[in-house]
Structure formats: C-alpha cells, structure tokens
Amino acid sequence: EYIKKGFGSDEEFQNVLKERGIELKDLKEDIRKGVYINAYLEKDVFSKLSPVTEEQKKKEYDTNKNKLDVPDEVRASHILIKVGEKATPEEKRSAKEKIEALRARAMSGEDFAKLAKENSEDGSAQNGGDLNYFRKGEMVKPFEDAAFGLEKDQISPVVETQFGYHVIKVMDKKPAHTLTYEEVSKDIGTFLVNKQKRDEINKTVEALKKNAKIEIL
C-alpha cells in the first residue's frame, strides 16, 4: 500500500508493473524477503559488532587528514535584474538603471535581504538573495571575481554576467583550512559503522556460499 501511494492511481501502479514484467505476488515476495533479511542482519549480524571507539575515529581522521582540506569559501547574497540574450539596448539600459537604483538604496543602509526579496529576479530572492557558501569554480567568473574580491559586509559595484546585472553583498568569508576532528567526528563514526556492516555482510555471504550444498539435477 505504501508503494501504491507513490502512484497516481491503482491502475497506474498496475500498468507500471505490467510494463516492467513484474507480477504483484513476486513484488510482495521480494519485499517480504527484504524485510526478513534486514531483520536477520540487525538481530544476528550487526548486533554483534563492537561500537566504534574514539581511538578508531581519530586514527581514521589522521590517515585521511590530507583529504580534508577546504579551499577559500565565500557566503554571498545578491540582487539580480535579468537581461535576456535578445534584449534591446533600451531594455539593457532600463535593467541597468534599475539595478543601479537598488544598489544606491543598499549603500544608503536599506536592508539588503529585504531589497533582494522584493526585487531580485533570481530564485534566491525568497531567501533574501542568500546563495550560501561557495568556492571558486562554482559561479560564473565575473560573479566569482567580484565576490572573492570583497570583504565581509561589503557591497559590490554592478556586476554584469550572462544572466544580467547583479549587486553582491558578502555575508561571510572562510579562508582555506583543514576540517578539524570535531567537525567530522560524527561523519567518520557513521562511515566506520557502515564499513563494519559491509564487511560483516560480505563475510556472512561468503560463509553461506561455503556451507551451501549445491546439487546439479
């Protein structure tokens, strides 16, 4: 029933099964087996695993510390006034005047997020223009160059990109750094637990294969 709810109707659900050559009874059987297998793994395999220790996590961190380097990051908000590829000189001039006026309001102290929410033509407008943190190579170059060239709380001149005219405000900057153990400890723990589970599943499968009696009729 839960699977059926993902489809528009029972008929649509049945049609998908038919198109893929799946019998409903076979699907139910596969689900039943999956439930039993998961229950078996949790009860008889995973329950015997030793908890991951701090020592194991720290060892994993030290081994992979060189892979945890984070480059410079900037968190920026922007206001965008779009200019289409086929925009006339008059339309471009109008868009430029609009963005210049918005920049002047921001520079005079008006709330940038409110200006973005009410005027920006980008999807980020609903978040006050906030684009969250990004690294070099993730934004178009004119936008990236402007953002990384600003200090925290600075507002850019008008920036032109393939999308139109932008005004950018840098909300925060993070210099390149290596993630600390505290920042990744939880993720390392999850990784090691999942690794243990994968290893135990492989051992269990190999043991079952070894002990299975295969008869060729």
Secondary structure, 3 states (H helix, E strand, C coil): CCCHHHCCCHHHHHHHHHHCCCCHHHHHHHHHHHHHHHHHHHHHHHHHCCCCCHHHHHHHHHHHHHHCEECCEEEEEEEEEECCCCCCHHHHHHHHHHHHHHHHHHHCCCCHHHHHHHHCCCHHHHHCCEEEEEECCCCCHHHHHHHHCCCCCCECCCEEECCEEEEEEEEEEECCEECCHHHHHHHHHHHHHHHHHHHHHHHHHHHHHHHCCCCCC
